[in-house]
């Protein structure tokens, strides 16, 4: 893998019960208000009519497309409801995003699918290769798999807007400076 700049990779490490999707949505809104060009996907969960499950949807931050990533396995199902076809579809959208002028990639989580070698791992790898900063979320149960994936390249952040926004701001400023240097006639 050839990297075009320094690796900027961070994860918000959270415990079960923390509303990580709402947290990432709020952080994304604040970053957009600060004129950061976001790419990536954030998860949104909606209750089913029966109230016993939630429909999981990923929202592409560039196109605002919504892609369902959960399967309806019925009320008695106990297995994983993640729909890998939905993840593949969002992966294609993210690949297109990375060809643009994205300054920060927000990926909803490094979770079970990524820990097992699938999910959005390719989006993480492609962003790292392109030098685009990535911020994600990792539930505490997946921190070991996350550490193995990044091999010491990432930092962990608390689920607190101040440190997360500061890290994102620093990463975006660093990327902007690198891009200006690349475009400079003397650079």
N, C-alpha and C positions, 0 to 999 in steps of 0.2 A: 504494500500500500504506500503510495507516494502522498505525503501531506504537503499542502501548499502554505501552511502557516502553523502557528502554535496551536496545540490542542487546548480547547476551552470546553470543559465538560463538567457539569455539576448536577447533583441530585438532591432534591428535597426529600429527606428521610423522614417518614411519618409512621405513626402507629395505627393499628386498626381502629376504626371509629372516627378518625380525623377526616374532615370533609375536603379531601385533596382536590377533587374536581372543581369545587367552588373556589378554593384557594388559587389554583392555576388560572382559572377564568378571571379572577380579580387581578392577579398579577399581569396577565396578558392585556387586560383592559388598560391598566396603568402604564404599561410599556408602550402600547399603541398611542396613548395620549401624549407620551413623551417622544412620539415620532419614530419609534423603532419599527422596522419592517420585519414583521413576524412571519414565520412559516411553522408548520407542524400541525398537531392535532390535539384537541382536548376532549376528554370524555364527558358525556352528559347521560345521566340515567333518568328514566321516566318509569313510573309504576305502571304495571300491566292493569288491565281492567279488573282482574281478579284480586289484585293487590298483593299477590304472593311472590311476585318476581319483578325485576326491573328490566326494561329494555335498554341495552347499552348502545350508545351511538357515539361515533367519533366525529367531531366537527373539524374539517380542514380549515385552518386559520387563514389561508390565502383566498380560497374560493368560497368559503362558508358552506361547502357541500357537506351533507350529513350522510354518514354511512353507518348502517346498523352492523354491530359486531357481536350481537348475541343471537342465539337460536332459542326458539320456544320449544323446550323439551317436555313441557307439561308440568303440572303442579306436583307430581310425585317424583320428578327427576332429582337426582342428587349429584350428577356428574357436572363437568365443566360445560357451561353454556356458551363459551367463546366460539364465535364463528370465524374460522381462519380465512374464509373467502372474503369477508369484510375487511380483515386486516390486510390481505393482499391488495384489495382495491384501494385502501387508503395509502398503502405503500407506493402504488403507482402515482397517485396524486402528489405524494411527498417527493418522489424522485423528480417530477416536473418542477416543483417548487424550488428545489435545490439548484436548478439551472438558472434561476432568476437572481434578483438582487436581495435575497433574504439576509438579514443581519443577525437573526437569532432563531434557532429552531427550538420550539417547545414541544416535547413529546410527552403525552399524558402519563405514561409510566414505563418503567422497566419492570415487568411483572413475570407471571408464570410462563407465558409464551416466549418471552425474550430469554428467560433463565434456561429454557429448554432448547434454545438455539433458533427459535423462529420469531414470530411477531414482527416487530418493527426494528429488529437488530440491523437490517441492511440500511435503514434510514439513519441510524446512529453512525454506522461505519462510513456511509457516504458523506455525511455532514462533517465528520472528523477529517476525512480525506480532503474535503474541500476547504477546510479551515473555518467552517461556520460554527460558532458557539452553540452548544446544546445544553438545555436545562430540561430535566425530567423529574419524575417522582419515583421513589422506591419505598415500598412498604418494608418495614423492618425485617419481615420474614425472608426477603429477597436480597438483603444486603451482601451476603456472602457471594451469591451468583453475580451480583452487580460488580463487586470487587474483582472477581475472576475475569469478568468481561473487560473492564477498563484497565486492569493491570497497573493501577497506581496513577493513572492519568487524570482521574476525576477528583473533585472535592465534594464532601457532603455538606449540605446546608440544613439548618433547622427550618421547620415549617413556620417561618416568621417572615412577613413581607419585607421588612427592613433589609436583612442580609441577602435575601433572594434578589430584590430589586437592585441592591448595590452591586452584587456579583454580575447580574445581567447588564447593568449600565457599564461597568468596567469592561466586560467582554465585548460589548458593542463598540465602545470607544476605541478599543484596541483593534478590532476588525476594520473600522472606518479609517483609522490611521494607516493600517497596512494597505488597504485598498487605494488610499490617496498616494502612498509611496509607489505602488505598482503603476499608477496612472501618470505619475510625474515623469516629465521628459528626462530627468536626471536619475530616476529611480530604477 
